[in-house]
Amino acid sequence: MASSQKTQHFAPVDGGWGWMIVIACFFVTVCTRAVTRCISVFFVEFQSHFTEDYTRTAWIHSIVDSATMLCAPLGSFIGNRLSCRVVIIMGGVFASTGLILSSFATSLEYLYLTLGILTGLGFALCYTPAVAMVGKYFYRRKALAYGMAMSGSGIGTFILAPVVQFLIDQYSWRGALLILGGIVFNLCVCGALMQPITVTKDLIKSPELSEEELIYKAQEKDSEEVSKFNKCSCCPSRTEYSFLLMPDFLLLAVSFLFLAYGCSPPFVYLVPYAISVGINHQEATFLMSILGIINIIGNITFGWLTDRRFLKKFRIFCYLLAVGMDGLSCLIIPVLRTFSLLVPFSVTFGYFDGAYVALMPVITADVVGVTQLSSALGVVYFLHAIPYLVSPPIAGLLVDSTGSYTAAFLISGASMIFSSSLLLFGNLVKKLRKKQEGRLPAESNPKLQIWNNSTVPYIVAGETDQKAV
């Protein structure tokens, strides 16, 4: 029976095979996000080989990033109806094929199709389902698990940036892309590790569950009827995307748009900027490696810290701090014109980039709940698509027109600071409204209520349960 292949639990296992899911997601982020970042190492090679300007060359990185995010809902959709395992293996084949075909490129337009669209589509099918799987296996250690999984982006950048430069020196950019295609094919192995998980249907004769387990189970119970409909239909139900009408999610989504616009140009133009101020290729590439390794520390330490009880309720403010610090780092980069000054930038930007990347799925889950996390992440990453598409070319246009990187980095930093400020303002307004409304009677607004409907207990868990009662 198909159901016998799935593991059943009252609540996320917070361990066990969950750690294998974390490891698989770690390597997915290495093969998707780290490889995307390392495309900036090819920037100068593409520009010189095809004799093109900054703007046209920057479209390659933009299309990869935007295709990855634009197709994220497709990854969630297929994963919800088939399985994460199937969709990740499918994505691994597409991404690897795109990189291998890119090694035979004869023009930038060719690279737009192969390295941009085909590889980006493959990354989209892998990334969102893998990230969502971690949330299904963890609750108490969710931020730590996500920190470890998302650190693949930093570790991958640290290792791959000098490796890619070495491969370019030894085998040219064509050979480097061909080898990267083989590395990325390991996404299929990561997909094979994605063991599906379901939640047991009955609560009777179960040991006394903690509040967190009851809340999680309530969410799963509420989604059962939705899941029955989804399995019988190729179209997503309205309930599946009901979070789109939540004011908290809408505010989060708008802030993500500005964040996505600001965070991309530093990764694309850090190496070219360093070379333009007289730093050699090896040291410029090493800046990306430093950024990558510090990114890991940000992933794990912020994940661990925000899992502590005294910080758990302040996760959103930790996220805002990280985004704001990244923005400030971008504002000062135009005055950093030596390798010794750019190293502190790589350290600061890398640390806080790792911090907010690890917290993005966590705060999204806090807003929409675990049962809708996969669909919500698909929408969140979809919202990154347009900013990722336009921000590097706009920055390249500014570089071409002004002859300087200053305007590009200043706009990038300002966009990230605005993203953080907008979300901070929204949360402060929400807290002020709650204070003005005052507390409702305890019996009418409990944190957790358990009702008996016939013989089956039904749980209502404050804001965490999204079902309309």
TORDO-389029 format. One record per residue (C-alpha): y, x, z; residue number from 1. Coordinates in Angstrom, 1 decimal, padded with zeros to 4 digits. Layout:
N
ATOM      Y      X      Z   i
ATOM      Y      X      Z NUM
...
END
This chain:
469
ATOM      Y      X      Z   i
ATOM  000.0  000.0  000.0   1
ATOM  003.5  001.2 -000.8   2
ATOM  004.7  000.4  002.7   3
ATOM  002.2  002.8  004.2   4
ATOM  004.0  005.7  002.6   5
ATOM  007.1  005.0  004.6   6
ATOM  007.8  006.1  008.2   7
ATOM  008.8  003.4  010.6   8
ATOM  011.0  003.8  013.6   9
ATOM  013.1  001.6  016.0  10
ATOM  016.1  004.0  015.5  11
ATOM  016.9  007.2  013.7  12
ATOM  014.4  009.9  014.7  13
ATOM  017.0  012.5  015.5  14
ATOM  014.5  015.2  014.8  15
ATOM  011.0  015.6  013.4  16
ATOM  011.0  015.3  009.6  17
ATOM  014.7  014.6  009.9  18
ATOM  015.2  018.4  010.0  19
ATOM  013.4  018.8  006.7  20
ATOM  015.8  016.2  005.3  21
ATOM  018.7  018.3  006.6  22
ATOM  017.2  021.5  005.0  23
ATOM  016.7  019.6  001.7  24
ATOM  020.3  018.3  001.8  25
ATOM  021.5  021.8  002.6  26
ATOM  020.0  023.2 -000.6  27
ATOM  021.3  020.2 -002.5  28
ATOM  024.8  021.1 -001.4  29
ATOM  024.2  024.7 -002.4  30
ATOM  023.1  023.7 -005.9  31
ATOM  025.8  021.1 -006.4  32
ATOM  029.0  021.8 -004.5  33
ATOM  028.6  025.6 -004.2  34
ATOM  027.8  026.0 -007.9  35
ATOM  030.8  023.8 -008.8  36
ATOM  033.1  026.0 -006.7  37
ATOM  031.6  029.1 -008.4  38
ATOM  032.6  027.8 -011.8  39
ATOM  036.1  029.2 -011.0  40
ATOM  034.5  032.7 -011.2  41
ATOM  033.9  031.9 -014.9  42
ATOM  037.5  030.8 -015.4  43
ATOM  038.9  034.2 -016.6  44
ATOM  035.8  034.7 -018.8  45
ATOM  036.1  031.4 -020.5  46
ATOM  039.9  031.8 -021.0  47
ATOM  039.6  035.3 -022.6  48
ATOM  036.5  034.4 -024.7  49
ATOM  037.9  031.2 -026.2  50
ATOM  041.6  032.4 -026.1  51
ATOM  042.8  029.3 -024.4  52
ATOM  045.6  028.5 -021.9  53
ATOM  045.2  027.7 -018.2  54
ATOM  045.5  023.9 -018.7  55
ATOM  042.7  023.6 -021.3  56
ATOM  040.4  026.0 -019.4  57
ATOM  040.9  024.1 -016.1  58
ATOM  039.5  020.9 -017.7  59
ATOM  036.0  022.4 -017.4  60
ATOM  036.1  022.5 -013.6  61
ATOM  037.9  019.1 -013.5  62
ATOM  035.3  017.4 -015.6  63
ATOM  032.4  018.7 -013.5  64
ATOM  034.0  017.6 -010.2  65
ATOM  035.2  014.2 -011.6  66
ATOM  031.9  013.5 -013.3  67
ATOM  030.1  014.2 -010.0  68
ATOM  032.3  011.8 -008.1  69
ATOM  032.7  009.2 -010.8  70
ATOM  029.0  008.8 -011.1  71
ATOM  028.4  008.8 -007.3  72
ATOM  028.0  005.0 -007.2  73
ATOM  025.4  005.3 -009.9  74
ATOM  023.4  007.7 -007.7  75
ATOM  023.7  005.2 -004.7  76
ATOM  022.7  002.3 -006.9  77
ATOM  019.6  003.9 -008.3  78
ATOM  018.6  005.4 -005.0  79
ATOM  018.9  002.0 -003.2  80
ATOM  016.6  000.4 -005.8  81
ATOM  014.1  003.1 -006.5  82
ATOM  014.2  005.9 -003.9  83
ATOM  016.3  009.0 -003.1  84
ATOM  013.4  011.1 -004.1  85
ATOM  013.3  009.8 -007.7  86
ATOM  017.0  009.9 -008.3  87
ATOM  017.4  013.5 -006.9  88
ATOM  014.6  014.8 -009.1  89
ATOM  016.2  013.0 -012.1  90
ATOM  019.6  014.6 -011.2  91
ATOM  018.0  018.0 -010.9  92
ATOM  016.7  017.8 -014.5  93
ATOM  020.0  016.7 -015.9  94
ATOM  022.1  019.4 -014.0  95
ATOM  019.7  022.2 -015.0  96
ATOM  019.7  021.1 -018.6  97
ATOM  023.5  021.0 -018.7  98
ATOM  023.8  024.5 -017.4  99
ATOM  021.2  025.9 -019.8 100
ATOM  022.8  024.2 -022.8 101
ATOM  026.2  025.6 -021.7 102
ATOM  025.0  029.1 -022.2 103
ATOM  025.0  028.4 -025.9 104
ATOM  028.6  027.1 -026.0 105
ATOM  030.7  027.8 -029.0 106
ATOM  033.9  026.1 -027.8 107
ATOM  035.6  024.6 -024.8 108
ATOM  034.8  021.1 -026.1 109
ATOM  031.1  022.0 -026.0 110
ATOM  031.5  023.1 -022.4 111
ATOM  033.3  019.8 -021.6 112
ATOM  030.2  017.9 -022.6 113
ATOM  027.4  020.1 -021.3 114
ATOM  028.8  021.9 -018.2 115
ATOM  031.3  019.1 -017.5 116
ATOM  029.7  015.7 -018.1 117
ATOM  025.9  016.4 -018.2 118
ATOM  025.8  018.8 -015.3 119
ATOM  028.3  016.6 -013.3 120
ATOM  026.1  013.6 -013.9 121
ATOM  023.1  015.5 -012.6 122
ATOM  025.0  016.6 -009.5 123
ATOM  026.1  013.0 -008.8 124
ATOM  022.6  011.7 -008.9 125
ATOM  021.6  014.3 -006.3 126
ATOM  024.5  014.6 -003.9 127
ATOM  025.3  011.1 -002.7 128
ATOM  021.6  010.0 -002.0 129
ATOM  020.9  013.3 -000.2 130
ATOM  023.9  013.0  002.1 131
ATOM  023.0  009.3  002.8 132
ATOM  019.5  010.3  003.8 133
ATOM  020.7  012.5  006.6 134
ATOM  022.5  009.5  008.1 135
ATOM  019.3  007.4  008.1 136
ATOM  017.4  010.0  010.1 137
ATOM  020.1  010.8  012.7 138
ATOM  022.3  009.0  015.2 139
ATOM  023.0  010.9  018.4 140
ATOM  023.1  014.3  016.5 141
ATOM  024.6  012.9  013.3 142
ATOM  027.7  015.1  013.2 143
ATOM  025.6  018.2  014.0 144
ATOM  023.0  017.3  011.3 145
ATOM  025.8  016.7  008.8 146
ATOM  027.5  019.9  009.7 147
ATOM  024.3  021.9  009.1 148
ATOM  023.5  020.0  005.8 149
ATOM  027.0  020.4  004.5 150
ATOM  027.2  024.1  005.4 151
ATOM  025.2  024.7  002.2 152
ATOM  028.4  024.5  000.4 153
ATOM  029.9  027.4  002.3 154
ATOM  026.8  029.5  002.5 155
ATOM  026.2  028.9 -001.2 156
ATOM  029.7  029.9 -002.1 157
ATOM  029.5  033.0  000.0 158
ATOM  026.2  034.1 -001.7 159
ATOM  026.7  032.8 -005.2 160
ATOM  030.3  034.0 -005.8 161
ATOM  029.5  037.7 -005.8 162
ATOM  026.1  037.0 -007.4 163
ATOM  027.7  035.1 -010.3 164
ATOM  030.2  037.9 -010.8 165
ATOM  027.3  040.4 -010.8 166
ATOM  025.4  038.3 -013.3 167
ATOM  028.5  038.1 -015.6 168
ATOM  028.9  041.9 -015.4 169
ATOM  025.2  042.5 -016.2 170
ATOM  024.3  039.7 -018.6 171
ATOM  027.7  038.2 -019.7 172
ATOM  028.8  034.6 -018.9 173
ATOM  026.1  033.2 -021.1 174
ATOM  023.3  034.9 -019.2 175
ATOM  024.9  034.0 -015.9 176
ATOM  024.9  030.3 -016.9 177
ATOM  021.3  030.4 -018.0 178
ATOM  020.2  031.9 -014.7 179
ATOM  022.2  029.3 -012.8 180
ATOM  020.4  026.6 -014.7 181
ATOM  017.1  028.0 -013.4 182
ATOM  018.5  028.1 -009.8 183
ATOM  019.8  024.5 -010.0 184
ATOM  016.4  023.2 -011.2 185
ATOM  015.3  023.7 -007.5 186
ATOM  017.0  020.4 -006.9 187
ATOM  013.8  018.8 -008.0 188
ATOM  012.0  020.5 -005.1 189
ATOM  014.7  019.1 -002.7 190
ATOM  014.1  015.7 -004.0 191
ATOM  010.4  015.9 -003.4 192
ATOM  011.1  016.5  000.3 193
ATOM  013.0  013.2  000.7 194
ATOM  010.5  011.1  002.7 195
ATOM  011.6  007.4  002.7 196
ATOM  012.2  005.8  006.1 197
ATOM  012.2  002.2  007.2 198
ATOM  012.8  000.4  010.5 199
ATOM  010.0 -001.6  012.2 200
ATOM  010.6 -005.3  012.1 201
ATOM  009.6 -006.5  015.5 202
ATOM  011.2 -005.8  018.9 203
ATOM  008.6 -007.4  021.1 204
ATOM  006.8 -005.3  023.6 205
ATOM  009.0 -002.3  022.8 206
ATOM  010.2  000.0  025.5 207
ATOM  013.7 -000.5  026.7 208
ATOM  016.0  000.8  024.0 209
ATOM  019.3  002.5  024.5 210
ATOM  022.5  000.8  023.4 211
ATOM  022.8  003.1  020.4 212
ATOM  019.2  002.2  019.3 213
ATOM  019.9 -001.5  019.8 214
ATOM  023.1 -001.3  017.7 215
ATOM  021.2  000.6  014.9 216
ATOM  018.4 -001.9  015.0 217
ATOM  020.9 -004.8  014.8 218
ATOM  022.4 -003.3  011.7 219
ATOM  019.0 -002.9  010.1 220
ATOM  018.0 -006.5  011.0 221
ATOM  021.3 -007.8  009.5 222
ATOM  020.5 -006.0  006.2 223
ATOM  017.0 -007.3  005.8 224
ATOM  018.0 -010.4  003.9 225
ATOM  020.4 -008.4  001.8 226
ATOM  017.6 -005.9  001.0 227
ATOM  015.2 -008.7 -000.1 228
ATOM  017.8 -009.9 -002.6 229
ATOM  018.5 -006.4 -003.8 230
ATOM  014.9 -005.6 -004.5 231
ATOM  014.6 -008.6 -006.7 232
ATOM  017.8 -008.0 -008.6 233
ATOM  019.2 -005.2 -010.8 234
ATOM  022.7 -006.2 -009.7 235
ATOM  024.3 -005.2 -006.4 236
ATOM  025.0 -008.1 -004.1 237
ATOM  028.4 -009.0 -002.8 238
ATOM  027.2 -008.3  000.8 239
ATOM  026.1 -004.8 -000.2 240
ATOM  029.8 -003.9 -000.9 241
ATOM  031.4 -006.2  001.6 242
ATOM  033.0 -003.1  003.3 243
ATOM  035.4 -003.0  000.4 244
ATOM  037.4 -005.8  002.1 245
ATOM  037.6 -004.0  005.5 246
ATOM  041.2 -002.8  006.2 247
ATOM  039.9  000.3  008.0 248
ATOM  037.9  001.3  004.9 249
ATOM  040.7  000.6  002.5 250
ATOM  043.1  002.9  004.5 251
ATOM  040.4  005.6  004.6 252
ATOM  039.9  005.2  000.8 253
ATOM  043.6  005.7  000.1 254
ATOM  043.8  008.8  002.3 255
ATOM  040.8  010.2  000.4 256
ATOM  042.7  009.9 -002.9 257
ATOM  045.4  012.2 -001.7 258
ATOM  042.9  014.5  000.0 259
ATOM  040.9  014.9 -003.2 260
ATOM  044.1  015.7 -005.2 261
ATOM  045.0  018.5 -002.8 262
ATOM  041.7  020.2 -002.1 263
ATOM  040.6  021.0 -005.6 264
ATOM  043.3  023.4 -006.9 265
ATOM  042.9  026.1 -004.2 266
ATOM  039.2  026.5 -005.2 267
ATOM  040.1  026.7 -008.9 268
ATOM  043.1  029.0 -008.7 269
ATOM  042.5  031.3 -005.7 270
ATOM  040.7  033.9 -007.8 271
ATOM  043.1  033.8 -010.8 272
ATOM  046.1  033.9 -008.3 273
ATOM  044.7  036.9 -006.5 274
ATOM  044.1  038.7 -009.9 275
ATOM  047.7  037.8 -011.0 276
ATOM  049.2  039.6 -007.9 277
ATOM  047.3  042.8 -008.7 278
ATOM  044.1  042.4 -006.7 279
ATOM  041.0  043.6 -008.6 280
ATOM  038.2  041.2 -009.7 281
ATOM  035.7  042.3 -007.0 282
ATOM  038.2  041.7 -004.1 283
ATOM  039.4  038.5 -005.6 284
ATOM  035.8  037.2 -005.8 285
ATOM  035.2  038.4 -002.3 286
ATOM  038.0  036.1 -001.1 287
ATOM  035.8  033.2 -002.3 288
ATOM  032.9  034.7 -000.4 289
ATOM  034.9  034.9  002.8 290
ATOM  036.1  031.3  002.3 291
ATOM  032.4  030.3  001.9 292
ATOM  031.0  032.0  005.0 293
ATOM  033.8  030.7  007.2 294
ATOM  033.2  027.3  005.7 295
ATOM  029.8  027.4  007.3 296
ATOM  031.2  028.0  010.8 297
ATOM  033.6  025.1  010.3 298
ATOM  030.7  022.8  009.2 299
ATOM  028.5  023.6  012.2 300
ATOM  031.0  024.1  015.0 301
ATOM  033.0  021.0  014.2 302
ATOM  029.8  019.0  013.8 303
ATOM  028.5  020.2  017.2 304
ATOM  031.8  019.7  019.0 305
ATOM  032.3  016.2  017.7 306
ATOM  028.8  015.2  018.9 307
ATOM  029.9  015.9  022.5 308
ATOM  030.6  012.8  024.5 309
ATOM  034.1  013.8  025.4 310
ATOM  035.0  014.2  021.7 311
ATOM  032.8  011.5  020.0 312
ATOM  035.5  008.8  020.3 313
ATOM  038.1  011.2  018.9 314
ATOM  036.2  012.2  015.7 315
ATOM  038.8  010.7  013.5 316
ATOM  041.6  012.8  015.1 317
ATOM  039.5  016.0  014.7 318
ATOM  039.1  015.1  011.0 319
ATOM  042.9  014.6  010.7 320
ATOM  043.6  018.0  012.4 321
ATOM  041.3  019.7  009.9 322
ATOM  042.8  018.1  006.8 323
ATOM  046.4  018.9  008.1 324
ATOM  045.6  022.5  008.8 325
ATOM  044.1  022.9  005.3 326
ATOM  047.4  021.5  003.9 327
ATOM  049.5  023.9  005.9 328
ATOM  047.4  026.8  004.7 329
ATOM  048.1  025.9  001.1 330
ATOM  051.9  025.7  001.7 331
ATOM  052.0  029.4  002.8 332
ATOM  049.8  030.9  000.1 333
ATOM  052.6  031.6 -002.4 334
ATOM  054.0  034.3  000.1 335
ATOM  050.6  036.0  000.5 336
ATOM  050.5  038.6 -002.2 337
ATOM  048.0  041.3 -001.0 338
ATOM  044.3  041.2 -000.2 339
ATOM  044.9  041.8  003.5 340
ATOM  047.2  038.7  003.7 341
ATOM  044.9  036.5  001.6 342
ATOM  041.9  037.1  003.8 343
ATOM  043.5  035.1  006.7 344
ATOM  044.2  032.3  004.2 345
ATOM  040.5  032.3  003.2 346
ATOM  039.5  032.2  006.8 347
ATOM  041.8  029.4  007.8 348
ATOM  041.3  027.3  004.7 349
ATOM  037.5  027.8  004.7 350
ATOM  037.1  026.9  008.3 351
ATOM  039.0  023.6  008.2 352
ATOM  037.6  022.7  004.8 353
ATOM  034.1  023.0  006.3 354
ATOM  035.2  021.0  009.3 355
ATOM  036.5  017.9  007.4 356
ATOM  033.8  018.0  004.8 357
ATOM  031.2  017.7  007.6 358
ATOM  033.1  014.8  009.2 359
ATOM  033.7  012.8  006.0 360
ATOM  030.3  011.0  006.0 361
ATOM  030.4  010.7  009.8 362
ATOM  033.7  008.8  009.9 363
ATOM  032.7  006.8  006.9 364
ATOM  029.5  005.7  008.8 365
ATOM  031.7  004.9  011.9 366
ATOM  033.7  002.5  009.8 367
ATOM  031.1  000.8  007.7 368
ATOM  027.9  001.2  009.7 369
ATOM  024.6  003.0  008.8 370
ATOM  023.2  000.2  006.6 371
ATOM  026.0  000.4  004.1 372
ATOM  026.5  004.1  004.3 373
ATOM  024.8  005.0  000.9 374
ATOM  026.9  002.4 -001.0 375
ATOM  030.1  003.4  000.9 376
ATOM  029.6  007.1  000.2 377
ATOM  029.1  006.2 -003.5 378
ATOM  032.5  004.5 -003.5 379
ATOM  034.1  007.3 -001.4 380
ATOM  033.0  010.0 -003.8 381
ATOM  033.9  007.8 -006.8 382
ATOM  037.5  007.7 -005.4 383
ATOM  037.5  011.5 -005.6 384
ATOM  036.9  011.4 -009.4 385
ATOM  040.3  010.8 -010.8 386
ATOM  042.1  013.3 -008.5 387
ATOM  039.5  015.9 -009.2 388
ATOM  039.9  015.3 -012.9 389
ATOM  043.7  015.6 -013.0 390
ATOM  044.7  017.9 -010.2 391
ATOM  043.5  021.3 -011.7 392
ATOM  045.0  020.6 -015.2 393
ATOM  048.3  019.5 -013.6 394
ATOM  048.3  022.7 -011.5 395
ATOM  047.5  024.7 -014.7 396
ATOM  050.3  022.9 -016.5 397
ATOM  052.7  023.9 -013.7 398
ATOM  051.4  027.5 -013.9 399
ATOM  051.9  027.6 -017.7 400
ATOM  055.4  026.1 -017.5 401
ATOM  056.8  028.0 -014.5 402
ATOM  054.8  031.2 -014.9 403
ATOM  054.0  031.0 -011.1 404
ATOM  051.4  029.4 -008.9 405
ATOM  054.0  028.4 -006.2 406
ATOM  054.5  024.8 -007.3 407
ATOM  050.7  024.2 -007.8 408
ATOM  049.9  025.3 -004.3 409
ATOM  052.9  023.5 -002.7 410
ATOM  052.0  020.2 -004.2 411
ATOM  048.3  020.7 -003.2 412
ATOM  049.3  021.3  000.4 413
ATOM  051.8  018.5  000.6 414
ATOM  049.1  016.0 -000.8 415
ATOM  046.6  017.0  002.0 416
ATOM  049.2  016.7  004.7 417
ATOM  050.2  013.3  003.4 418
ATOM  046.6  012.2  003.5 419
ATOM  046.3  013.2  007.1 420
ATOM  049.6  011.7  008.1 421
ATOM  048.8  008.4  006.4 422
ATOM  045.5  008.0  008.3 423
ATOM  047.1  009.1  011.5 424
ATOM  049.8  006.5  011.1 425
ATOM  047.3  003.7  010.4 426
ATOM  045.2  004.6  013.5 427
ATOM  048.2  004.7  015.7 428
ATOM  049.3  001.2  014.4 429
ATOM  045.8 -000.1  015.1 430
ATOM  045.9  001.2  018.7 431
ATOM  049.3 -000.2  019.3 432
ATOM  048.2 -003.7  018.1 433
ATOM  045.2 -003.6  020.4 434
ATOM  047.4 -002.8  023.3 435
ATOM  049.7 -005.7  022.5 436
ATOM  046.9 -008.1  022.1 437
ATOM  045.6 -007.2  025.5 438
ATOM  042.0 -007.4  026.6 439
ATOM  040.0 -010.6  025.9 440
ATOM  037.8 -012.0  028.7 441
ATOM  034.7 -009.9  029.1 442
ATOM  032.3 -012.7  028.3 443
ATOM  034.1 -013.5  024.9 444
ATOM  034.3 -010.0  023.6 445
ATOM  031.5 -007.8  025.0 446
ATOM  030.7 -004.4  023.7 447
ATOM  027.1 -005.6  023.2 448
ATOM  025.6 -009.1  023.4 449
ATOM  022.0 -010.0  023.1 450
ATOM  021.2 -013.6  022.1 451
ATOM  017.8 -015.3  021.9 452
ATOM  017.1 -017.1  018.7 453
ATOM  013.7 -018.7  019.1 454
ATOM  011.5 -015.8  020.2 455
ATOM  013.4 -013.1  018.4 456
ATOM  016.4 -011.4  020.2 457
ATOM  019.5 -011.1  018.0 458
ATOM  022.0 -008.3  018.7 459
ATOM  025.7 -008.4  018.1 460
ATOM  027.4 -005.0  018.5 461
ATOM  031.1 -005.3  018.5 462
ATOM  032.8 -003.7  015.4 463
ATOM  029.7 -001.7  014.5 464
ATOM  027.8 -004.8  013.3 465
ATOM  029.5 -005.9  010.1 466
ATOM  027.7 -009.3  009.7 467
ATOM  030.0 -012.4  010.0 468
ATOM  028.6 -014.4  012.8 469
END
